[in-house]
Amino acid sequence: DPYGIPYTADEDLPGPAMTVRLDPEDPHRFVAGGEPLFLVGTYPSIAALTGESADLDVYYRDFIDRLEANRLNYFRQVLTMGQPFGEYIVPYERTGPGEAADGRPRFDLERFDESFFEHWRRVAEYARDANVVVQVTILDTWHNKDWVVEDGGAPDRTWGMQHDFYCGGNNVNGIDTPDVNAWTDPAHPVLAVQQNLVRRAVDVLGDLPNIVWEICNENYYNEAWELGLADFLTAYETESGLDPHLVMPRDLPNHDDAGGKGNDPATVHAEIAASFPLGRPLIADNDGGGHVGPEGRRHKVWAALTAGGTVDYFHFDMREQGVLESAEVAEGMRALGLTRTFLDDLGVDLRGMGPADDLVSAGWCLAAPGERAVVYLLSGGTTTVDGFPGSTEAWWFNPRDGSSATAEGGPGFTAPDGEDWVLYIRAAS
């Protein structure tokens, strides 16, 4: 590598056997190496982007280890929020001459700070070794919604266009985007700078199989600009001889369009089911939708699964001191990870299944009618399942502890108690 970052040869890579792709049998699902890949995860708040030099050891190793231990295999990582924030590491060198809005030297947009990219390479490699997929968000427009966004009144922790790398006065390259409309204008000279950052991200991470790209966080301003950068990224990967990765929002909806942004399970289920006809994977993300405890996360992930989606849970406080080590986080991760226990232990194949609440008298249902169905009962009770013309086999799965047992009955089934339960039915072999 011309930048001096050590890479591992492709044939030596552990982790997913091949790049994460859409399942050719069902575009709502993922595969890696031709095998079905069900992605579910949780990720820390933006505060995790402060990225001190010790972060890989003191935070990300611990975080990824906890994901792996709970069978979670996905998290979203914003590469840069587009501006300095406290001691947050940034992609560009601060060379001056002159001072940026925060009183430190201006950025040179033609000189990358390679320690920044080396840091995220090490994080992504560690995730790869743990069989964890990373959704890498390259750019951000959330911070550009106002000129100044206060954060608790601390002068070194304010957001906004005033501190943006590409805003005039903050760089030595003559690039000036006075507002977010200029920032996302494909005709503006800033596009070449953004393309250069995309290229560098691909140079550093593009050979890893455990990457899903996201062009920009919360772009509400110019979809054509973002899709153009998605195609630019894929073209650059191809030209570089790399195995092209999935790119959000072209290949799967971003977190504002996938549905299920909040935490009310009924709303999550309804929104994701409504997005199912998009024919793409749906990853619910509660960024901006508030935070709930472990029980709420458990309800949300099963509401999403039975609507045809999944969950990458945004835990707003996870970077705060002691939160990652807390019982609340441990139980929340365990609750999400038990979805994979369900799929693996009962041999559930989600391909070809879609939301089918009309097949049940109570609860939420995901089904391939006549073949198999997953029903979630939020508070126990009895449900009748239609759509199976012949005999069936059925199991109750306890989403609180991961145990399962044969379910008696059919087409009517009564849950073991008044807690939440998952019912899996398939046509008798």
N, C-alpha and C positions, 0 to 999 in steps of 0.2 A: 504494500500500500504506500503510495507516495507521501502520505501524511504521517507515516511512522506508527500507525496503530496496528498492533499484531492481530492478524486474522487467523482463524482455524480453517483448514481445507474442508470443503463441503463434505467429502467422504468420511470425515472424522466427526461430523456433527452428531451429538446425541439429541435427545428431545424428539419432537414429532418427526416421523420418517421423511415427510416431504412437506412442502409449503402448504399452508392452510388454504383450501379452495372451497368453492360451492360444490355441493353434492350433485353430480350429474343426474341422479335419480330423483332428487327433490331439491329445488333451488332455495327452499326455506332452511336447509341444513348445511353443515360443514363436513368436509372430509379432510384427512391428512394421510397421504400414502394410500389412498383408496379406501381407507377405513372410516366409518362414521365418527365424527368428533362433536360431542356435545359440550359447548362452551358455557361455563357459568363462573362468575367471579365476584370480587369486591375490590375496591381500590380506595386509596387514601385521598384526602382533600388536597386542594391546590397548595396548601401549606407544605406538602411533601416536596414541592418543587424548590424549596430553599437550597437543597442539594449541596450541603457542605462536603468537603473533601472526604470526610469519614463516613458519608451517608451509606455507601455500599455495605460497610461492615455494621454500622450501628442501626440502620433502618432497613434498607432494601433486602439484605440477606435474611433478616428476621422476618420481614413481611412476606417474602417469597417462600421461605421455609414453612410459614404458617399456612399459606395457600396450599402448598403441596401436601402438608399433613392432613388437611381437611378436604382433599380431593378437588380443590378449586384449581382451575386451569386457565384463568383469564384475568387480566386487569388492564385498565386504560391509563396511559401515561402521557400527559401533556409535555411535549419536548421543551417548549418555551412559551411563555405568556406574552412575548413580544416586547418586553421592557424589563429593566432591572427592578427588583423588589427586595429591599433589604439586602441580604448577602446572597440572594439567589444567583446561581451560576448562569451565565449567558453565552450565546454562541459566538459573539464577536469580541475582538480585542478592543480595549479602550486605549487608544493611542493619542488622542488629541491631534492637532492643537485645539485649544478651546475647551470649554466645559459644557457638559450636557445639563439638562434641567435639574438633575439631582446633585450638581456641584462637582461631579467627577468627570474625568476626561471623556471627550466625545468618542463614539464608536467608529471604527473603520469597517464598513460593510464588505470590504474586499479581503479582510483578514479574519479568519476563523480562529477562535480560541480552542485549540485541539484538546485541552483538558476537559472541556465541556463534552465533546463528542466521545472521548475516551471513557468518561464517566458513564454515559448512557449505553455505550457498547458493553461495558462490564455488567451493568444491570440487566441488559437484554440477554447476554450470554448466560448469566446465572439463572434467569428465568427459563431459558432454553433447556438448561441442564435439569431443571425441575419439571419439565414438560408443561410449562406455563406459557401461554400465548400473550403477547403484549400488543395492545392497540396503541400505536404511536401517533399522537396528534402533533403535527408539525407546526402549524400556525394558530393564531388566536385572534378573534375580533371582539370577544367579550370586553376586553379592557378598553376598546376604542369607542364604547357607547357614549362616553362623556369625556370632556377635556380633563377633568380631575374626578377621581373616585376615591373618597376617603376610606381609610381602614383603621378605625379606632383613633384617628387623630394623630397617629405617629407620622412625622414628616418624611421618614425614610421608607414608609410603607404605604404610599399612595399609588393608586393606579391611574390609568387614563392616557389619552393621546399626548399629554404633556411630556410623558417619559418614553414614548414609543421609539424604537430603534429608527424607524423610517420617517419620523417627524422632523422637519427642518430644525436645525440647532442642536440635535442630538447625535448627528453623524457628520463626518468630514467629507462625505461623498456627494453632497449637493442634492440628496434625495429629500423631498419634502411632501409628505401626505398630510395636509392640514385637517382632514376629517376621514371618517371611515369609508366614505364613498370614493375618495381618491385612492385610499388604501386598497380597495378591492376593484379598481378600474384596470381592466386588461390593457388599456392603451397608455397607462401611466408608466413612466420609467421604473417605478418600484417593482413591476412584475419581473423584470430581469433579476433583481436582487432576491425576490422570493423564489424564483426558479433556481437560483444558485444555492439557496438554503435547502430546497428540496433535493437537489443533486447531492449535496453533502450528506444529508440524512441517508440517502440511498447508498452512497459510497461506504458509509460506516455500518449500516444495519441491513442493507439489502441482500446480503448473502445468507442471512439467518432465516430458517424456515418458520419461526414462531412469531412472525410479525404480521399484523394487519394495519395498514396505513389509514390514518384519518387526516385529510388535508387541513381542516380548520375547525376549531372549537367555536360553535355558536355563530356561524356566519348567517346573519339574517338579511344580508344586504345585496349580494350579487351571486346567484347560483351559477351563472355561466362562468364567472371567474374561477370558482372553486372546481367545477367540472373540467375546465380547461387545464388547471393544475393537476388534476387527477390523471388526465390523459397524458400530460407532459411527464409525470412520474413514471407511468407504465412504459411509455416510449423510451425513457432513459434506462429503465431496468432492462428492457429488451436489447437496446443498443449496447449495454454493458455486459451482455451475456448472462444476465441473472434470470432466475425463475420468477416471473412477475407475481406480485402479491395482490390480494384484495385491497381495494381502495374505497374508503368511505368518503363521500356519500354516493359515489357512482355505483358500487357493487352491493352495498347494503345501506339502509337508512341510518342517518345520524341519530343521536339520542333525543333530538326534539321531534323527529318524524317517525320513530319506531313505535311510539305509544308506550303507556305505562310509566310516565315520568314521575307520577306521585306514588303514594304508598297505600291508598285505600284499595284493598284487593279486588273489590267488585269493579272499580273504575279501571284498575290495571288490566283486569281480564277483558273488559269490554273494549278498551282502546287498542290492545294488541290484536284481539280478534278482528276489529275493524280494519287494522293495517295488514292483516294476513293476505288479502288479495293482491298486495304489492308483489308477491312471489319472491321475496328476498328474506334472508335471516332477520329476525326482529330481536334486538337486544335492549331490553328495558333498562333505563338508567334514571335514577331519581335525582340527578344533578338539578338543583333548583326546586325539587319537589319535597324538600324536608327530610327529616331523619326519624326512623323508628327503631325500636329495640329488636332483639332476636326473634321474638314471636311475630312481629310485623314483617320482618324480612322473610320468615318462613312462609307466612301467608302470601306474600307478594310473589315469591319464586314459583309457588305452585299455581297461583292464579295466572302467572305468565306462561308456565309450561302447558297448562290445559287450554291456553288460547293460541298455542303454536309458537311461542317465543321463549325467551330465557331472560336472565337478569345478570347485570354487572353492577353490583350495589355500590353506590357512592356514599362512603361513610365520612361525613363532614368533619368529624373531630379525630380521625384516626391518627393524625400526626401529633396531636397534643401529647404532652408528657404522660406516659403511663397508660394511654388509651389502647395502644396496640397490644399491650400485655394484659389488658383487663379481661375479666370473665365475660363481659358484655360482648366484646369483639370475638372472643373464642367461641361463644355460643352462637353468635350470628354467622360466623364462618362455617361452623359445623352444620347449622340449619340449611345453608345454601348447598353445601357439599353433599348432603344426603340425597339430593336429586340424582347425583351420579351413582350413589349406592343403589337407589331404586332401579335405574336403568340397567346397571351391570348385574345385580343379583337376580333380577327377574327376567333378564334378557329382553328388555323392551326395545323395540325398533321404532323410532319415531318417524322414519321416512314414510312419506305418503299419508301421514296423519294431519288432520286439520281440525279447527274448532267445530264442535258438533253438539252444542248444548241442547239442541232440539231432540237429541236421542235419550235424554235423561229427564226424570221427573223432578230431580233435585240435584244440586251441585253443578259443577262445570266440567265439561267433557271435551277431550281431544280424541279423535277416532279416525280409523280407516274402517268405515262401516262394514260389518260382516266379518271383519278380520280381527281387530283389536281395538281396545278403548282404554283410556285413562280418565278416571273420574275423581275430582277433588271435592270432598265434603268439608266445608269450613267448620261445621259444628255437629258432626256425626249425623245421625238420623238414617232414614231409609230412602233409597233411590231405586227406580226401575230403569233398566237399560234396554233400549230397543235396538234394532238393527242387526241382530244375530239370528239368522233363520234356523240354525242348528244348535247343537250342544256347545257348551262353553266351559272353559277353565278360568278360575278367578282367584285373586289373592288380595288380601288387605295389607297395605304397607303403612307403617307408623312413621310419619315424617318427623316425629320428635326424637326417636331413638334408632331408626333405621331397621327395625325388625319387620318381619313379614310372616304371614300365615295364610293358609288356604281359606278362601271365602266361600261360605256355604250359601246356596240359594240360586237365584236366577229365574226369570229376569229381575226379580226384586232382591235387593241386598240391604242388610241393616248393619251399620257400623258397630264396632265393639263397644263404643261408649260415646259420650257427647263431645269429645275432642275432635280436632281435625284429622281426617283419614284420607288415604289415597286408595282407590280401587283399581286394579288392573284386570281386565278381562280380555281373553282371546278365544278364537274359535278352537274347539277341541281338536287336537292333532289326530 
